[in-house]
Amino acid sequence: MYEDFLDDRQRPKQFYFRKKCRPVVQLTKGGEFVKEWKSAREAQSYGYIAGCITDTCRGRLKSHAGFLWVYKDDYEELEVKGVNC
């Protein structure tokens, strides 16, 4: 039994922590499209804070760094409905 546990522990960590990147869309406070990012992590490499971006996408914050941030799939839903962000 202990040997089975060790075998599981030796698997690559990516097996356990595989996450999908969720694209995000950056908008002005007026709702105009600025840029689409592959993920909040990609935007972080340009000086934004990934945690604040995801908090904005989830509605916990109103904006980050003077921009609105939404998940791409939510943005596309709003476009289809014709709602101005």
Secondary structure by P-SEA (a helix, b strand, c coil): caaaaaaaaaccccccbbbbbbbbbbbccccccccccccaaaaaaacccaaaaaaaaaccccccccbbbbcaaaaaaaaaacccc
